[in-house]
Amino acid sequence: MSKKEKVLFVWFLVVATVSLVFHHFWACTVYALGRAVALNFVILPGLAKFAAGIWTAHLLS
């Protein structure tokens, strides 16, 4: 294996690991928010406004 192939292989492992971590994080977040709405801890329109605010702030940054 050349140095370039080793770097590409390590980069692939890093990207795959980060992808799995973020997938787990988002899955847990969506599950928790779904439970909060189902148990009436949070009303759905309020959650939608919060998500829209986060998304808008992300676009502005």
C-alpha positions, 0 to 999 in steps of 0.5 A: 500500500502506498502512502496515498492509499493508506491516507484514503483508507484512514479517511474512509474509516474516519468518515464512516465512524463520524457517520455512524455517530451522527446517525445514532445521535439523530436517531436518539434525538428523533426518538426522544422528540417523538416520545415528548410529543406523544406524551404531550410534554411538547405540543407539535406546533411549538416543536415545529416553530423551534425546529424552524428557528434552528433551521433559519439560524443555521442558514444565517450562519 
